[in-house]
Amino acid sequence: MQITTVLLVILAAIAAMGIVLFQYFYKQKSKGKLRWALSFLRFVSLFAIFLLLINPKFVKKDFSITKSNLIFLVDNSSSIGAKDGDIVVDSILKVVKNATELSNKFNIEEYKFGREVSAINDLTFGESTTDIANALSTINSIFRSSENLVVLLTDGNNTLGHDYEYFGKQHKFPVYPVVLGDTTQYEDLKITQVNINKYAFLKNKFPIEIFVSYEGEEDIDTRLNIAVGKKNVHSQKLGLSKGNNSKSIVVHLSESTVGLKSVKVSLEPLQVEKNIHNNVKNVSIEVIDEKTNVAIVSEISHPDIGALKKSIESNEQRSVTIIKPTTKINELNEIDLIILYQPTASFKNILEYVQNTKIGNFIISGPRTDWNFLNTAQKAYTKDSYNQTEEVTPLLNKAFSKFDISNYIFDIHPPLETNLGEVIINKNHEVLLNQKIKGVDIGEPLLVVSENNLEREAILFGENLWKWRVQNFREHKNFNDFDELMSKLVFYLSVNESKSRLVLSYDSFYEGNTEAKIRADYFDESFTFDAGAEISLRLQPQGEGQTQEFPMLLKGSYYETDLSSMPPGQYSFTAKVVNENISKSGSFSILDFDVEQQFTSSNYKKLDRLAVGTGGGLFFPNQISNLIDELMSEDKYVPIQKSHENVVSLVDFKFLLALIIAAFTIEWFIRKYNGLT
């Protein structure tokens, strides 16, 4: 309390005493104990009033010690337990708990992580994935407002999420990795990735792309085997070395039977190979027997129509019908893809059918296209046509990703005729070809494909496509390249289930570390998404096991069931719309796959780069005492004593007001009782 406040309190006491003396000892001459009692009550009430007016404040200082957080982040994945890391982790944590100097300097926190971060109540070492970047980011979010150090106990093998090596560029606390597991580098063959189409047509060849890698010092030979079902369909010898440690192999296969086919890709293991779990990959492909029915709608005769028909029917799994735009809509029920050649106002009914059914479609426009009609008949794109014909040549977009066109050469193709004008595309799309005029890219698309949920479509802004097929024959004495391009485009556009009101999306194989989810899209009779439906999924495991029923939950614009908790095995299922005679069935397998078993050695080099990037240091389990010494030597993280002043105003004390009221009340009653005025 300040001196001025103390003096005011003393003056208040003197003033209160003066008033009491004047009222009870000078002005009134009565004597006895009653005068002393009344004068005391008057003094108390007056002094309390003066105190309220002065409002003295009391300041109290509290002192506290603030420590930095030392966070132990333990990898709880199965790879740690498999390498006896659980014993090492237990011994490290015991050493930490017994190190009183650490607890005196730091607040020690302990967490475990796999896919997510949680308290370290118990370590099971049973997590099927490791996400180190997510663990570090979570810790950064939890302890954002304090000084922190992280001791990371892991083998450094990240199986999920972002690359943690660059974590230090985003967050500002040092990480001290402690390397668990075997740091010895063993010879190891691995299938890193397998790419395969989801569908293939019966008796048609389909590609499968396999990426193989090798870690080791010696030159080795192995054999790559591909089996479809239980039948081995391809085998080839591979040679790898330290300098040539990866290969990409493309194999073309064919199938003579329809249905869902399991494809097993495997590498014969080396004699000294310690980990053979990563030598095998399972994928699947569905072989389709149905013929693709294509309709070309045109009201004019043009060489393009004949060229398209010949090209598409070069694949015996496809048939082409040429129809007029006045054709009755019910005659299109068996059509899988519609090609609209230079649409005009007479195409109104056909375009409405395409919009309602979301059937795959390919529009070819040219000088005779009615753009005033086409701009109003659909909302996907518009063209401000100048009605000025120009010849344009194709320019390949090398970033196109919908299907492979890397082997196709467009530079030698003759120009197409189009109407000049600015094109605006109002939906997600990819440009396959751009327009060039006299060798200059004018920034307008020539061939565009787009995909939105179930709808796939393409548009070509030019006629005389037949010249490309003729040029192909002139160069190669066959039509193979052009026909293959059209085949890929037709295949992309026709693989959809637009006529079905219930469409399921799922994978044939789910590895043990991935989420097994089945998605459903359901549409009403006008093919508008129905968010009010009730869809149930009945799941039947193969062999022994009870049938289970799950609801499919609405997730915005689709329905979904998560079956990730199901054990490995083969399952069949049926999704049914309640109160509707609509259902679909399928099957899938959950593989007994542990991605944590794909690594034989600890990735201490990456952990070292993480430590350097964050300003920490790398340690091994036999260097825990060195780690403790380094943590204790960090002067930046010494405990800090902080003081806190707590200022309390006397006005805040309600008892003072109550005392004033009580003193005046008692005095008044005593005076009235004794007949005093």
Secondary structure as the mmCIF struct_conf table of DSSP 4:
data_model
#
loop_
_struct_conf.conf_type_id
_struct_conf.id
_struct_conf.beg_label_comp_id
_struct_conf.beg_label_asym_id
_struct_conf.beg_label_seq_id
_struct_conf.end_label_comp_id
_struct_conf.end_label_asym_id
_struct_conf.end_label_seq_id
HELX_RH_AL_P HELX_RH_AL_P1 ILE A 3 LEU A 21
HELX_RH_PI_P HELX_RH_PI_P1 PHE A 22 TYR A 26
BEND BEND1 LYS A 27 LYS A 27
BEND BEND2 GLY A 32 GLY A 32
HELX_RH_AL_P HELX_RH_AL_P2 LYS A 33 ILE A 54
STRN STRN1 LYS A 57 THR A 66
STRN STRN2 SER A 68 ASP A 75
STRN STRN3 SER A 77 SER A 77
HELX_RH_AL_P HELX_RH_AL_P3 SER A 78 ALA A 82
TURN_TY1_P TURN_TY1_P1 LYS A 83 ASP A 84
HELX_RH_AL_P HELX_RH_AL_P4 GLY A 85 ASN A 98
HELX_RH_AL_P HELX_RH_AL_P5 THR A 100 LYS A 105
STRN STRN4 PHE A 106 PHE A 113
BEND BEND3 GLY A 114 GLU A 116
STRN STRN5 VAL A 117 ALA A 119
BEND BEND4 ASN A 121 ASN A 121
STRN STRN6 GLU A 127 GLU A 127
BEND BEND5 SER A 128 SER A 128
HELX_RH_AL_P HELX_RH_AL_P6 ILE A 132 ILE A 142
TURN_TY1_P TURN_TY1_P2 PHE A 143 SER A 145
BEND BEND6 SER A 146 SER A 146
STRN STRN7 ASN A 148 THR A 154
BEND BEND7 LEU A 160 HIS A 162
HELX_RH_3T_P HELX_RH_3T_P1 TYR A 164 LYS A 169
TURN_TY1_P TURN_TY1_P3 GLN A 170 GLN A 170
BEND BEND8 PHE A 173 PHE A 173
STRN STRN8 VAL A 175 VAL A 179
BEND BEND9 GLY A 181 GLY A 181
STRN STRN9 ASP A 188 ILE A 196
BEND BEND10 LYS A 198 LYS A 198
STRN STRN10 TYR A 199 PHE A 201
TURN_TY1_P TURN_TY1_P4 LEU A 202 LYS A 203
STRN STRN11 PHE A 206 GLU A 215
BEND BEND11 GLY A 216 GLU A 218
STRN STRN12 ILE A 220 VAL A 228
TURN_TY1_P TURN_TY1_P5 GLY A 229 LYS A 230
STRN STRN13 LYS A 231 LEU A 240
BEND BEND12 LYS A 242 ASN A 244
STRN STRN14 SER A 246 LEU A 253
BEND BEND13 SER A 256 THR A 257
STRN STRN15 GLY A 259 LEU A 267
HELX_LH_PP_P HELX_LH_PP_P1 GLU A 268 LEU A 270
TURN_TY1_P TURN_TY1_P6 GLN A 271 VAL A 272
BEND BEND14 LYS A 274 LYS A 274
HELX_RH_3T_P HELX_RH_3T_P2 HIS A 277 ASN A 279
STRN STRN16 VAL A 280 ILE A 288
BEND BEND15 GLU A 290 GLU A 290
HELX_LH_PP_P HELX_LH_PP_P2 LYS A 291 LYS A 291
STRN STRN17 THR A 292 VAL A 297
BEND BEND16 GLU A 299 ILE A 300
HELX_RH_AL_P HELX_RH_AL_P7 PRO A 303 ILE A 312
TURN_TY1_P TURN_TY1_P7 GLU A 313 SER A 314
BEND BEND17 ASN A 315 ASN A 315
TURN_TY1_P TURN_TY1_P8 GLU A 316 GLN A 317
STRN STRN18 ARG A 318 ILE A 323
TURN_TY1_P TURN_TY1_P9 PRO A 325 THR A 326
BEND BEND18 THR A 327 THR A 327
HELX_RH_3T_P HELX_RH_3T_P3 ILE A 329 LEU A 332
TURN_TY1_P TURN_TY1_P10 ASN A 333 GLU A 334
BEND BEND19 ASP A 336 ASP A 336
STRN STRN19 LEU A 337 TYR A 341
BEND BEND20 GLN A 342 GLN A 342
HELX_RH_3T_P HELX_RH_3T_P4 ALA A 345 PHE A 347
HELX_RH_AL_P HELX_RH_AL_P8 LYS A 348 THR A 357
TURN_TY1_P TURN_TY1_P11 LYS A 358 LYS A 358
STRN STRN20 GLY A 360 SER A 365
TURN_TY1_P TURN_TY1_P12 PRO A 367 ARG A 368
HELX_RH_AL_P HELX_RH_AL_P9 TRP A 371 ALA A 377
BEND BEND21 LYS A 379 ALA A 380
STRN STRN21 TYR A 381 LEU A 396
TURN_TY1_P TURN_TY1_P13 LYS A 398 ALA A 399
BEND BEND22 LYS A 402 PHE A 403
TURN_TY1_P TURN_TY1_P14 SER A 406 ASN A 407
TURN_TY1_P TURN_TY1_P15 ASP A 411 ILE A 412
HELX_LH_PP_P HELX_LH_PP_P3 HIS A 413 PRO A 415
STRN STRN22 LEU A 416 ILE A 425
BEND BEND23 LYS A 427 LYS A 427
STRN STRN23 HIS A 429 ILE A 437
TURN_TY1_P TURN_TY1_P16 LYS A 438 GLY A 439
STRN STRN24 VAL A 440 ASN A 452
TURN_TY1_P TURN_TY1_P17 ASN A 453 LEU A 454
STRN STRN25 GLU A 455 PHE A 461
STRN STRN26 GLU A 463 GLU A 463
TURN_TY1_P TURN_TY1_P18 LEU A 465 LEU A 465
HELX_RH_AL_P HELX_RH_AL_P10 TRP A 466 HIS A 476
BEND BEND24 LYS A 477 ASN A 478
HELX_RH_AL_P HELX_RH_AL_P11 ASN A 480 SER A 494
TURN_TY1_P TURN_TY1_P19 SER A 498 LYS A 499
BEND BEND25 ARG A 501 ARG A 501
STRN STRN27 LEU A 502 SER A 505
BEND BEND26 SER A 508 SER A 508
STRN STRN28 PHE A 509 TYR A 510
TURN_TY1_P TURN_TY1_P20 GLY A 512 ASN A 513
BEND BEND27 THR A 514 THR A 514
STRN STRN29 LYS A 517 TYR A 522
STRN STRN30 PHE A 523 PHE A 523
TURN_TY1_P TURN_TY1_P21 GLU A 525 SER A 526
BEND BEND28 PHE A 527 PHE A 527
STRN STRN31 PHE A 529 PHE A 529
TURN_TY1_P TURN_TY1_P22 ALA A 531 GLY A 532
STRN STRN32 ILE A 535 PRO A 541
BEND BEND29 GLN A 542 GLU A 544
STRN STRN33 GLN A 548 LEU A 554
BEND BEND30 GLY A 556 TYR A 558
STRN STRN34 TYR A 559 ASP A 562
TURN_TY1_P TURN_TY1_P23 SER A 564 SER A 565
BEND BEND31 MET A 566 MET A 566
HELX_LH_PP_P HELX_LH_PP_P4 PRO A 567 PRO A 567
BEND BEND32 PRO A 568 PRO A 568
STRN STRN35 GLY A 569 VAL A 577
TURN_TY1_P TURN_TY1_P24 VAL A 578 ASN A 579
BEND BEND33 GLU A 580 ASN A 581
STRN STRN36 SER A 583 ILE A 590
HELX_RH_3T_P HELX_RH_3T_P5 VAL A 595 GLN A 598
BEND BEND34 SER A 601 SER A 601
HELX_RH_AL_P HELX_RH_AL_P12 TYR A 604 THR A 614
TURN_TY1_P TURN_TY1_P25 GLY A 615 GLY A 615
STRN STRN37 PHE A 619 PHE A 619
HELX_RH_3T_P HELX_RH_3T_P6 PRO A 621 GLN A 623
HELX_RH_AL_P HELX_RH_AL_P13 ILE A 624 SER A 633
HELX_RH_3T_P HELX_RH_3T_P7 ASP A 635 TYR A 637
STRN STRN38 ILE A 640 SER A 649
HELX_RH_3T_P HELX_RH_3T_P8 LEU A 650 ASP A 652
HELX_RH_AL_P HELX_RH_AL_P14 LYS A 654 TYR A 673
TURN_TY1_P TURN_TY1_P26 ASN A 674 GLY A 675
#
